[in-house]
Amino acid sequence: MLVHQFQFVWGLRYIDDLVIRDRSTANNGTMNERRYAMQDGNWNTIAICDSTGSVGERYAYSAYGAPVFMTGAGTVQTSSPIGFETLYAGYRWDNPAPQMYYVRNRFLLPQVGTWNKRDPLGYVLALNLMQYGRSRSVGAIDPFGLLDEIWRQREGKGDTMPKKLWGERLEKRLSDCNAAARKNVEFQASRGCIGYSCLELGIPRKQEDPFFINGPSNLSATICFKSLEKAREKQVEMNKSRECKGKSCAGGDAKARIVELQFASVDHGVKFIPQPSTPNGEIYNLEENSGLPKLPNRTPVNFWEIVHCGGPGVSNGFGNFDVAILLEDDCTWLHAHAANYPPKLSTGEEMNAQYIRCSGGSDPGEAPQGEEPGFWFDARFWCVVCETPYANGAPEVPKI
């Protein structure tokens, strides 16, 4: 007869948020030993305690999770006497052999810092299919063994864990693209927040394109609103009239999508105020009427160059903005912390909190508390954008 040896209670904060592990020490199904897990910001179990609060074991890890077992007093021991198995990043440790972590779709080999097999998703966001956490294991976790997610619980950063596995969804969306189109669309991944929006929209980018190039590499910020509700109304109207022509990269009819822009309306110290396309109107064409004043001896610049290279505390082209696209579930926003970072998914409430936090203070030259220099927003728009708005390399901008 089969009997249960373990019973687990998991929390609601995260998929591997372990709260309690009960064990039957006699292997007879009677749970007579209870331990509480204490996890850090990367969900590493760093200690366990009993019901009295007494710490029974402590754990430390190498960069890629090789565990060091210790008594509650900190004395190193060869293994866990009670066989505690939920350890590094909340992964399940197989001990004594072959000493690797089971992470749902793959096994992590901590001694060599790689997965045991290639990424089942293929070349979605990286070229090295065996690499764990893009070799940034201190701040990356991958609960599915498919797509790493930078996770930093830093005060004021607002980074969140994924609400669903975006990588699988992206793979499905791009599955019908021809090889050349797919390659150019995937080039967008290195651009961070704007790149992920362009990836989602199916907008291609050639590898040599500069970040702020006008035209095919960027989405069209031509139909924008200061209200999400107004953007939703325009989205419904455009989809009803089939304003977005042609097919999406994944083969279906192109649809109108909503993209949120948060940025500083400052360009190299000069304040600008975007103006509506018509007097007292609600629609803003940010690309043609950014509000940047014409300055003597200065070549006019486009909107994407302004948000990328302007703003307080910005140097070396480090942009002061965030771009997020609303996914089809109508409640999850896809964006990123910076270029070359994995995607993050946020709720509408989290996007609101980010803007409130990053618009704090009155001096654009001072970053909000807890933020990196340059992250200061005072402008926020929601734009309606077509999937694959550039057909055959020729701009096809939706009508206002």
Secondary structure in CASP SS format (residue, H / E / C, confidence):
PFRMAT SS
TARGET T0000
AUTHOR 0000-0000-0000
METHOD secondary structure of the structure
MODEL  1
M C 1.00
L C 1.00
V C 1.00
H C 1.00
Q C 1.00
F E 1.00
Q E 1.00
F E 1.00
V E 1.00
W E 1.00
G C 1.00
L C 1.00
R C 1.00
Y C 1.00
I C 1.00
D C 1.00
D C 1.00
L E 1.00
V E 1.00
I E 1.00
R E 1.00
D E 1.00
R E 1.00
S C 1.00
T C 1.00
A C 1.00
N C 1.00
N C 1.00
G C 1.00
T C 1.00
M C 1.00
N C 1.00
E E 1.00
R E 1.00
R E 1.00
Y E 1.00
A E 1.00
M E 1.00
Q E 1.00
D C 1.00
G C 1.00
N C 1.00
W C 1.00
N C 1.00
T E 1.00
I E 1.00
A E 1.00
I E 1.00
C E 1.00
D C 1.00
S C 1.00
T C 1.00
G C 1.00
S C 1.00
V E 1.00
G E 1.00
E E 1.00
R E 1.00
Y E 1.00
A E 1.00
Y E 1.00
S C 1.00
A C 1.00
Y C 1.00
G C 1.00
A C 1.00
P E 1.00
V E 1.00
F E 1.00
M E 1.00
T E 1.00
G C 1.00
A C 1.00
G C 1.00
T C 1.00
V E 1.00
Q E 1.00
T C 1.00
S C 1.00
S C 1.00
P C 1.00
I C 1.00
G C 1.00
F C 1.00
E C 1.00
T E 1.00
L C 1.00
Y H 1.00
A H 1.00
G H 1.00
Y C 1.00
R E 1.00
W E 1.00
D E 1.00
N C 1.00
P C 1.00
A C 1.00
P C 1.00
Q C 1.00
M E 1.00
Y E 1.00
Y E 1.00
V E 1.00
R C 1.00
N C 1.00
R E 1.00
F E 1.00
L E 1.00
L E 1.00
P C 1.00
Q C 1.00
V C 1.00
G C 1.00
T E 1.00
W E 1.00
N C 1.00
K C 1.00
R C 1.00
D C 1.00
P C 1.00
L C 1.00
G C 1.00
Y C 1.00
V C 1.00
L C 1.00
A C 1.00
L C 1.00
N C 1.00
L C 1.00
M C 1.00
Q E 1.00
Y C 1.00
G H 1.00
R H 1.00
S H 1.00
R C 1.00
S C 1.00
V C 1.00
G C 1.00
A E 1.00
I E 1.00
D C 1.00
P C 1.00
F C 1.00
G C 1.00
L C 1.00
L C 1.00
D C 1.00
E E 1.00
I E 1.00
W C 1.00
R C 1.00
Q C 1.00
R C 1.00
E C 1.00
G C 1.00
K C 1.00
G C 1.00
D C 1.00
T C 1.00
M C 1.00
P C 1.00
K C 1.00
K C 1.00
L C 1.00
W H 1.00
G H 1.00
E H 1.00
R H 1.00
L H 1.00
E H 1.00
K H 1.00
R H 1.00
L H 1.00
S C 1.00
D C 1.00
C C 1.00
N C 1.00
A H 1.00
A H 1.00
A H 1.00
R H 1.00
K H 1.00
N H 1.00
V H 1.00
E H 1.00
F H 1.00
Q H 1.00
A H 1.00
S H 1.00
R H 1.00
G C 1.00
C H 1.00
I H 1.00
G H 1.00
Y H 1.00
S H 1.00
C H 1.00
L H 1.00
E H 1.00
L H 1.00
G C 1.00
I C 1.00
P C 1.00
R C 1.00
K C 1.00
Q C 1.00
E C 1.00
D C 1.00
P C 1.00
F C 1.00
F C 1.00
I C 1.00
N C 1.00
G C 1.00
P C 1.00
S C 1.00
N C 1.00
L C 1.00
S C 1.00
A C 1.00
T C 1.00
I C 1.00
C E 1.00
F E 1.00
K C 1.00
S C 1.00
L H 1.00
E H 1.00
K H 1.00
A H 1.00
R H 1.00
E H 1.00
K H 1.00
Q H 1.00
V H 1.00
E H 1.00
M H 1.00
N H 1.00
K H 1.00
S C 1.00
R C 1.00
E C 1.00
C C 1.00
K C 1.00
G C 1.00
K E 1.00
S C 1.00
C C 1.00
A C 1.00
G C 1.00
G C 1.00
D E 1.00
A C 1.00
K C 1.00
A E 1.00
R E 1.00
I E 1.00
V E 1.00
E E 1.00
L E 1.00
Q E 1.00
F E 1.00
A C 1.00
S C 1.00
V E 1.00
D E 1.00
H C 1.00
G C 1.00
V E 1.00
K E 1.00
F C 1.00
I C 1.00
P C 1.00
Q C 1.00
P C 1.00
S C 1.00
T C 1.00
P C 1.00
N C 1.00
G C 1.00
E C 1.00
I C 1.00
Y E 1.00
N C 1.00
L C 1.00
E C 1.00
E C 1.00
N C 1.00
S C 1.00
G C 1.00
L C 1.00
P C 1.00
K C 1.00
L C 1.00
P C 1.00
N C 1.00
R C 1.00
T C 1.00
P C 1.00
V C 1.00
N C 1.00
F H 1.00
W H 1.00
E H 1.00
I H 1.00
V H 1.00
H H 1.00
C H 1.00
G C 1.00
G C 1.00
P C 1.00
G C 1.00
V C 1.00
S C 1.00
N C 1.00
G C 1.00
F C 1.00
G C 1.00
N C 1.00
F E 1.00
D E 1.00
V E 1.00
A E 1.00
I E 1.00
L E 1.00
L C 1.00
E C 1.00
D C 1.00
D C 1.00
C C 1.00
T E 1.00
W E 1.00
L E 1.00
H E 1.00
A C 1.00
H C 1.00
A C 1.00
A C 1.00
N C 1.00
Y C 1.00
P C 1.00
P C 1.00
K E 1.00
L E 1.00
S E 1.00
T E 1.00
G H 1.00
E H 1.00
E H 1.00
M H 1.00
N H 1.00
A H 1.00
Q H 1.00
Y H 1.00
I H 1.00
R H 1.00
C H 1.00
S C 1.00
G C 1.00
G C 1.00
S C 1.00
D C 1.00
P C 1.00
G C 1.00
E C 1.00
A C 1.00
P C 1.00
Q C 1.00
G C 1.00
E C 1.00
E C 1.00
P C 1.00
G C 1.00
F C 1.00
W C 1.00
F C 1.00
D C 1.00
A E 1.00
R E 1.00
F E 1.00
W E 1.00
C E 1.00
V E 1.00
V E 1.00
C E 1.00
E C 1.00
T C 1.00
P C 1.00
Y E 1.00
A E 1.00
N C 1.00
G C 1.00
A E 1.00
P E 1.00
E C 1.00
V C 1.00
P C 1.00
K C 1.00
I C 1.00
END
